[in-house]
Amino acid sequence: MAAFVGLGQAFRYRATVANAGPLDSDGAVVTTALDAGLANTTWTCTATGDASCLAAGSGDLNATIDLPVSGQAEFVIEAELIDGGPDETVTSSTTITAPANPPDPNPANNSDQATNRTGIFADGFE
């Protein structure tokens, strides 16, 4: 069961980007579009497999990263719920934009979104 998140509490999103190859991707840009009900955003990045990223920041995520083949970067994004009542949702998305050269062989997998319920009955009535 997911925890109840009320006004003033933190939502946490995790976004992982990885390069399956066949070529390195230097200068890719990772961005988020957070729900208007969220504010006071901070984020951290942990890179593995010789990938590189800025370790942390605040505000909307807009980070340039280098992803060699088999490299990965994991972003943890936290934001405070400032607007959301019982039985409402917040939706946020993360997108990676690959550099033009080399071209991304599979751009269809470059974004994802999460929708979370807020309010006292976030997981239904029991």
C-alpha positions in Angstrom: 0.0 0.0 0.0 1.4 3.4 -1.0 1.7 6.0 1.7 -0.7 8.9 2.0 0.8 12.1 0.8 -0.9 15.2 2.1 -0.4 19.0 1.6 3.1 20.0 2.6 4.5 16.5 2.3 7.1 15.3 -0.3 6.4 13.3 -3.4 9.5 11.3 -4.6 10.0 10.3 -8.2 12.8 8.1 -9.5 13.8 8.3 -13.2 16.5 6.0 -14.6 18.0 6.7 -18.1 20.4 4.2 -19.7 22.2 3.7 -23.0 21.8 0.3 -24.6 24.0 1.3 -27.5 25.3 0.8 -30.1 27.0 4.3 -29.7 27.9 6.6 -26.8 25.5 9.5 -26.2 27.3 12.6 -25.0 25.3 15.7 -24.3 21.8 14.1 -23.8 19.4 16.4 -21.9 17.1 15.0 -19.2 14.1 17.2 -18.3 11.0 16.9 -16.1 7.5 18.4 -16.4 6.1 18.4 -12.9 2.5 18.7 -12.0 1.4 22.3 -11.0 0.5 20.9 -7.6 4.2 20.3 -6.8 6.8 22.9 -5.7 10.1 23.3 -3.9 11.7 20.7 -6.2 15.2 19.2 -5.6 16.9 16.4 -7.4 20.0 14.2 -7.2 21.8 12.1 -9.8 23.9 9.0 -9.5 25.8 7.8 -12.5 27.2 4.3 -13.2 29.0 2.6 -16.0 31.3 5.7 -16.8 28.2 7.9 -17.3 28.4 11.4 -15.9 25.8 13.9 -14.6 25.6 16.8 -12.2 25.2 15.4 -8.7 22.3 17.6 -7.5 20.2 20.6 -8.2 17.0 22.4 -7.4 14.0 23.5 -9.4 12.9 21.8 -12.6 15.3 19.1 -13.8 17.1 20.2 -16.9 20.4 18.3 -16.8 23.0 17.5 -19.5 24.4 14.0 -19.1 27.0 11.8 -20.9 25.9 8.2 -21.4 28.5 5.8 -22.8 27.2 2.4 -24.0 25.9 0.5 -20.9 26.0 3.8 -18.9 23.2 4.7 -16.6 22.0 7.8 -14.6 19.4 7.6 -11.9 17.6 10.8 -10.9 15.7 11.1 -7.6 13.3 14.0 -7.8 11.5 15.3 -4.7 8.8 17.9 -4.7 6.4 19.3 -2.0 2.7 18.8 -2.6 1.2 22.3 -2.4 -2.1 21.6 -4.1 -4.2 18.5 -4.0 -7.3 17.4 -2.1 -8.9 14.1 -1.3 -9.0 11.7 -4.3 -7.0 13.9 -6.7 -3.9 13.0 -8.7 -0.6 14.6 -9.7 1.1 13.6 -12.9 4.7 14.3 -13.8 6.9 13.2 -16.7 10.6 12.8 -17.5 12.1 13.0 -21.0 15.6 12.4 -22.3 16.5 14.2 -25.5 19.4 12.6 -27.3 21.9 14.7 -29.2 21.5 14.9 -33.0 24.7 13.1 -33.6 24.8 10.1 -33.3 21.0 9.7 -33.8 19.0 7.7 -31.3 18.1 4.4 -32.8 15.0 4.1 -30.6 13.5 7.5 -29.7 10.2 5.9 -28.8 11.5 5.0 -25.3 12.8 8.4 -24.3 10.0 9.5 -22.0 7.8 8.2 -19.2 5.2 9.6 -16.8 3.9 8.8 -13.3 0.5 9.6 -11.9 0.0 9.5 -8.1 -3.1 9.9 -6.1 -3.3 12.3 -3.2 -5.7 12.7 -0.4 -6.9 10.8 2.6 -8.1 7.8 0.5 -5.1 7.6 -1.8 -5.3 3.9 -1.9 -9.1 3.5 -1.7 -11.5 3.1 1.2 -10.8 0.3 3.6 
